[in-house]
């Protein structure tokens, strides 16, 4: 057998394999890692809110007690620029769906005084939970902020948004979850 | 490609704020500490061993943290990274280890939430075998190709042209001069 065609064939096969690998890789956004949490029960936590309760006392939020309505958990921080950009969208979604779903902001690696000033400047529409020690973030597998988890009425994580959310994306998902039986 | 993740999301500033209890905004303000930490039992079951303390706990924490990837770094383990995220994960590792969870239970707990990416070394199973066996396979294939080409080269070397009898003595002189005869 002559070497020339064999070497050429081997080279073509190698290049084809390389192109296939690259083509497969370029179809995925390298910024997103599929969360293994989708479809699993949301890990429970109890966190204290920055805002006092209606009676003026401490407001403790137990995630497991939030069943029967969809829950939106938004991990954010004041030093996060995309969080500033999506905050207005989240406020609009919360005002639209606030009576049919529960919204919580979980602050990630930040100072309470900075959080309070940030929210006073940009508005607030739902409780802000302080994730001391990032334990909730670790339980949810948060890589960075913003990340938003949407939990259905049965306490199962149905979606994770990496980066800023859109009104349309959140609205269509929440409408679908709200329509599901409890 | 996965390493590019660190550019996808906002990460804490280089000098992140220290984890400290919140300063109360008023007398009614909350203490701002979690009342219940996430329970790993539904994910990994009850602790496999007795609680750890002291040097045993430190060694187990270090051992487990060295196998976890810092989620906001590039190629650094949780044990080696000073980032706030890595420090938080290390503290969680220490908490789990102190409760008696085994090394594999701890690794599985983080893998359940972050995915296999959190393991600094992928498990040698499934497609991951390509990572482990691929380089060795490529070396073997390369050696095979080199060997085949050398062997094939000898077999397919062009035959020498028939020597003109009139020139044969001169050809022999040339072979003698270069130290080799006709093949």
Interface residues (C-beta under 8 A of the other chain):
Chain A: X1 X2 X3 X10 X25 X28 X30 X31 X32 X33 X34 X35 X36 X37 X40 X41 X43 X44 X45 X46 X47 X48 X49 X50 X52 X56 X57 X58 X59 X60 X62 X77 X79 X80 X81 X82 X83 X109 X110 X111 X112 X113 X114 X116 X130 X131 X132 X133 X134 X135 X136 X137 X138 X139 X140 X141 X143 X144 X145 X146 X147 X162 X163
Chain B: X1 X2 X4 X5 X6 X7 X8 X9 X10 X11 X12 X13 X16 X17 X19 X20 X21 X22 X23 X25 X26 X28 X29 X30 X31 X32 X33 X34 X35 X36 X37 X38 X39 X42 X43 X71 X72 X84 X85 X88 X89 X91 X92 X110 X111 X112 X113 X114 X115 X117 X118 X145 X149 X152 X153 X156
